[in-house]
Amino acid sequence: MKIIQNKFFCTECGKEGISVIRQENRQREIGHLKKLYCLNCKKETNHAEIREMEGYSQQDFQQEYELGRFVGGRRIEIKKLSLCTNLKCKYNINKNCWNANKTFRCSHRRYDNKKEVNNESI
């Protein structure tokens, strides 16, 4: 049985965490989140599983992390992201605002076709 070592990155600090070794037939879905102790945060947090050869790379994680797609250690599903009307915004990925953690204040974020003002939809 083939054994694979997978990298994990913390969804709170973005740093590489503890690797996990799994049997090939026990792999999880791409981008799987796992609770692990973060050596940087000094607490248990969700970590995203990186599988370079199967479609979820370290660059994919870094993009999600830097744009703010993780909230409270959880990845916000694309269908639950708010819409974005600013096509030039770096947080606008396929008309969705990836800044789910709202670290960037934006007047182009929409919820159910309503404009957001001061982090509240009107």
Backbone bond lengths (Angstrom), bond angles and torsions (degrees), N, CA, C in turn:
res aa  C-N    CA-C-N  psi(-1)  N-CA   C-N-CA  omega(-1)  CA-C   N-CA-C  phi
1 M - - - 1.447 - - 1.524 109.23 -
2 K 1.335 115.65 130.41 1.455 121.63 -178.90 1.526 110.18 -79.52
3 I 1.337 115.46 138.65 1.472 121.82 -179.88 1.530 107.89 -113.92
4 I 1.346 115.60 136.88 1.467 121.88 -177.47 1.520 109.45 -123.67
5 Q 1.343 115.54 134.82 1.460 121.02 176.24 1.526 108.12 -98.53
6 N 1.332 117.07 122.32 1.458 122.49 -179.13 1.517 111.00 -108.32
7 K 1.330 115.74 140.82 1.458 121.82 175.78 1.521 109.25 -85.21
8 F 1.323 115.54 150.08 1.458 122.24 176.05 1.519 109.25 -130.81
9 F 1.341 116.01 141.45 1.459 121.63 178.85 1.519 109.63 -123.40
10 C 1.327 115.76 135.91 1.460 123.03 -177.45 1.532 110.67 -67.68
11 T 1.332 116.70 132.10 1.465 121.39 -179.82 1.533 111.95 -80.14
12 E 1.329 117.36 -8.04 1.471 119.64 179.79 1.530 112.69 -99.06
13 C 1.339 117.81 -39.39 1.470 119.93 -178.92 1.529 112.66 -110.27
14 G 1.336 117.89 -16.09 1.460 122.08 178.95 1.512 115.20 82.55
15 K 1.329 117.72 -0.88 1.468 121.75 -177.99 1.538 111.37 -85.07
16 E 1.332 114.21 157.00 1.464 119.59 177.44 1.525 109.70 -69.18
17 G 1.314 115.13 136.44 1.450 121.48 -179.62 1.511 112.21 -107.00
18 I 1.301 115.60 -155.03 1.459 123.29 -178.77 1.523 109.29 -75.47
19 S 1.339 116.36 134.26 1.466 120.91 176.06 1.518 109.64 -77.23
20 V 1.318 115.57 153.23 1.457 121.87 178.34 1.523 108.34 -124.60
21 I 1.323 115.40 135.65 1.462 121.00 178.58 1.518 108.04 -101.21
22 R 1.353 114.95 128.80 1.464 120.47 -179.91 1.520 109.88 -132.47
23 Q 1.323 114.58 151.55 1.456 119.11 172.00 1.521 108.10 -68.94
24 E 1.313 116.04 148.96 1.462 120.81 -176.91 1.527 112.45 -55.72
25 N 1.322 117.50 -37.77 1.462 120.63 -178.39 1.530 112.88 -81.82
26 R 1.331 118.23 1.96 1.473 122.23 179.84 1.528 112.11 -115.55
27 Q 1.317 117.25 23.00 1.461 121.60 179.57 1.530 110.09 -71.02
28 R 1.314 116.01 149.68 1.463 122.60 178.38 1.529 109.77 -95.62
29 E 1.341 116.73 176.23 1.453 120.13 179.68 1.529 110.14 -66.87
30 I 1.314 114.85 159.33 1.463 121.38 -178.56 1.529 109.58 -62.27
31 G 1.341 116.65 131.77 1.464 122.10 179.91 1.520 114.19 78.29
32 H 1.336 116.80 14.20 1.465 122.63 -179.14 1.526 111.10 -50.93
33 L 1.336 116.63 139.72 1.469 121.63 175.20 1.517 109.36 -101.97
34 K 1.340 116.07 134.11 1.459 121.57 -178.25 1.522 108.74 -134.12
35 K 1.329 116.35 136.80 1.470 120.83 175.40 1.519 108.65 -74.65
36 L 1.327 114.97 120.54 1.464 121.88 176.78 1.524 108.40 -138.87
37 Y 1.314 116.09 160.11 1.459 120.64 174.95 1.524 107.83 -76.50
38 C 1.338 116.91 125.38 1.463 121.53 177.87 1.525 108.75 -90.88
39 L 1.317 115.63 122.54 1.460 120.78 -179.99 1.526 111.83 -68.53
40 N 1.323 117.04 -25.60 1.456 121.07 179.59 1.534 111.55 -83.23
41 C 1.341 117.12 -47.75 1.476 121.90 -178.77 1.532 112.32 -76.63
42 K 1.329 116.05 -20.23 1.472 122.95 -178.71 1.533 112.05 64.39
43 K 1.349 115.28 35.67 1.464 120.44 176.99 1.525 108.66 -158.13
44 E 1.320 115.53 169.26 1.452 121.01 178.01 1.532 109.16 -79.65
45 T 1.330 116.28 126.07 1.463 121.98 -179.81 1.524 109.39 -138.96
46 N 1.329 116.46 166.94 1.454 120.45 172.57 1.520 109.19 -74.67
47 H 1.318 114.96 139.23 1.461 122.93 176.99 1.522 108.14 -123.88
48 A 1.337 116.78 139.54 1.462 121.97 177.37 1.529 108.51 -88.88
49 E 1.325 115.30 133.36 1.463 121.68 -179.73 1.526 109.41 -84.37
50 I 1.324 115.67 126.86 1.465 122.59 -179.74 1.519 108.91 -98.90
51 R 1.331 115.16 128.17 1.465 120.30 174.97 1.519 107.40 -134.32
52 E 1.324 115.39 85.72 1.467 123.76 -173.16 1.528 112.83 -50.64
53 M 1.313 117.22 -44.40 1.461 121.30 -174.03 1.525 112.90 -77.50
54 E 1.327 117.83 -9.69 1.456 119.81 -173.37 1.525 113.79 -118.12
55 G 1.315 118.01 11.61 1.449 118.93 170.87 1.510 117.99 109.65
56 Y 1.321 120.56 1.18 1.466 121.11 174.56 1.522 107.16 -131.31
57 S 1.330 114.84 98.50 1.459 121.12 -173.62 1.528 111.46 -95.41
58 Q 1.316 114.67 173.33 1.459 120.55 175.67 1.533 109.62 -62.02
59 Q 1.336 117.46 -35.28 1.457 121.24 177.66 1.537 110.90 -65.57
60 D 1.336 117.26 -37.96 1.464 120.86 176.62 1.527 110.02 -61.19
61 F 1.337 115.83 -46.13 1.464 119.81 178.66 1.524 110.60 -61.94
62 Q 1.339 116.92 -46.99 1.465 120.85 -177.84 1.520 110.68 -59.25
63 Q 1.336 117.69 -39.34 1.461 120.54 178.01 1.530 110.20 -63.37
64 E 1.324 117.31 -48.14 1.469 120.49 179.07 1.519 111.15 -60.44
65 Y 1.332 116.21 -43.59 1.467 121.14 -177.87 1.533 111.01 -65.90
66 E 1.324 117.13 -49.95 1.464 121.37 -175.91 1.526 112.75 -67.31
67 L 1.335 117.27 -32.09 1.461 119.79 179.57 1.529 112.48 -83.97
68 G 1.331 117.76 -10.44 1.460 120.77 174.03 1.517 115.50 92.85
69 R 1.323 116.83 30.71 1.473 119.70 -177.50 1.527 112.46 -77.76
70 F 1.332 118.63 -15.49 1.459 122.37 179.09 1.526 109.64 -96.45
71 V 1.335 116.44 129.84 1.466 122.39 177.65 1.520 107.24 -128.31
72 G 1.326 116.36 121.34 1.461 120.13 -179.09 1.521 112.64 59.97
73 G 1.331 116.76 31.87 1.462 121.04 179.19 1.517 114.55 83.31
74 R 1.322 117.57 -0.87 1.475 121.11 -179.23 1.522 109.99 -112.06
75 R 1.330 114.89 143.24 1.454 121.23 175.82 1.532 107.91 -81.47
76 I 1.323 116.63 126.57 1.461 120.94 178.15 1.532 108.04 -79.72
77 E 1.322 115.78 127.69 1.466 120.76 -179.67 1.523 109.51 -62.66
78 I 1.322 116.52 146.98 1.461 121.30 -178.75 1.519 111.19 -57.98
79 K 1.328 117.60 -40.87 1.467 119.31 -178.52 1.527 112.69 -67.20
80 K 1.338 117.82 -14.88 1.466 121.08 178.58 1.525 112.99 -99.48
81 L 1.337 117.09 -2.49 1.459 120.53 177.81 1.519 109.55 -73.99
82 S 1.315 116.15 150.08 1.458 119.60 176.49 1.526 109.24 -74.36
83 L 1.310 115.77 160.65 1.459 121.44 178.09 1.516 109.47 -81.19
84 C 1.329 115.69 156.47 1.461 120.75 177.40 1.526 108.16 -130.87
85 T 1.317 116.10 132.08 1.462 120.52 -178.62 1.522 113.15 -98.75
86 N 1.319 118.04 -6.58 1.463 121.56 -179.91 1.527 109.05 -93.17
87 L 1.320 117.20 100.46 1.469 121.46 -176.23 1.524 113.35 -66.75
88 K 1.339 118.05 -17.99 1.465 121.53 -179.51 1.532 113.09 -92.62
89 C 1.321 116.81 -5.29 1.463 121.40 -177.89 1.528 110.37 -70.96
90 K 1.336 117.18 134.95 1.468 119.90 -179.61 1.526 112.37 -67.03
91 Y 1.326 117.75 -19.55 1.464 121.44 179.13 1.530 112.31 -85.45
92 N 1.331 116.78 -10.57 1.462 122.30 -179.95 1.530 108.86 -82.53
93 I 1.331 115.61 106.45 1.457 121.91 175.67 1.530 106.27 -117.31
94 N 1.331 115.67 111.57 1.471 121.47 -178.69 1.528 112.55 53.17
95 K 1.332 115.96 45.06 1.473 124.68 177.16 1.527 114.01 69.59
96 N 1.328 117.74 12.06 1.464 122.15 175.54 1.526 108.70 -112.25
97 C 1.324 116.11 140.85 1.456 120.98 176.86 1.527 108.69 -84.09
98 W 1.333 116.76 111.55 1.461 120.74 -179.20 1.525 112.17 -81.51
99 N 1.322 118.30 -1.15 1.460 120.61 178.92 1.521 109.67 -87.41
100 A 1.336 115.36 61.91 1.467 122.23 -176.87 1.525 111.88 -66.16
101 N 1.331 117.65 -28.01 1.466 119.55 -179.62 1.534 111.97 -82.36
102 K 1.322 116.90 -1.03 1.472 124.74 174.18 1.530 113.81 56.76
103 T 1.332 116.12 38.03 1.460 119.32 174.48 1.524 110.32 -76.56
104 F 1.322 116.47 -14.97 1.456 122.51 177.40 1.520 108.38 -114.85
105 R 1.305 116.59 123.41 1.466 120.55 -179.74 1.529 107.91 -83.12
106 C 1.315 115.80 124.59 1.456 120.40 -172.43 1.527 110.79 -137.40
107 S 1.321 116.40 135.54 1.463 120.35 178.76 1.528 111.56 -93.21
108 H 1.316 117.30 2.27 1.462 121.64 -178.77 1.525 112.46 -100.22
109 R 1.313 117.50 -1.26 1.468 122.14 179.85 1.519 108.82 -75.00
110 R 1.332 116.84 136.24 1.463 121.86 -177.98 1.524 110.48 -128.08
111 Y 1.322 116.20 141.56 1.463 122.82 173.64 1.516 107.10 -121.81
112 D 1.311 117.60 117.31 1.472 121.50 -179.92 1.527 110.74 51.00
113 N 1.352 114.82 45.07 1.464 122.25 178.67 1.530 113.64 64.94
114 K 1.327 117.93 17.95 1.462 121.63 175.91 1.518 108.49 -107.23
115 K 1.289 117.03 144.79 1.454 121.82 179.15 1.516 110.28 -76.96
116 E 1.340 115.86 142.57 1.464 119.57 177.49 1.527 109.28 -95.73
117 V 1.322 116.78 131.48 1.466 122.60 177.52 1.520 106.91 -129.14
118 N 1.329 116.33 127.28 1.471 121.89 -179.60 1.521 111.90 51.75
119 N 1.329 116.11 46.00 1.461 123.87 177.78 1.531 113.78 63.19
120 E 1.323 118.32 18.43 1.459 122.30 176.00 1.524 107.97 -129.62
121 S 1.326 116.70 141.20 1.465 118.32 178.09 1.511 109.35 -84.03
122 I 1.350 114.04 144.70 1.473 119.16 -179.94 1.523 109.35 -119.83
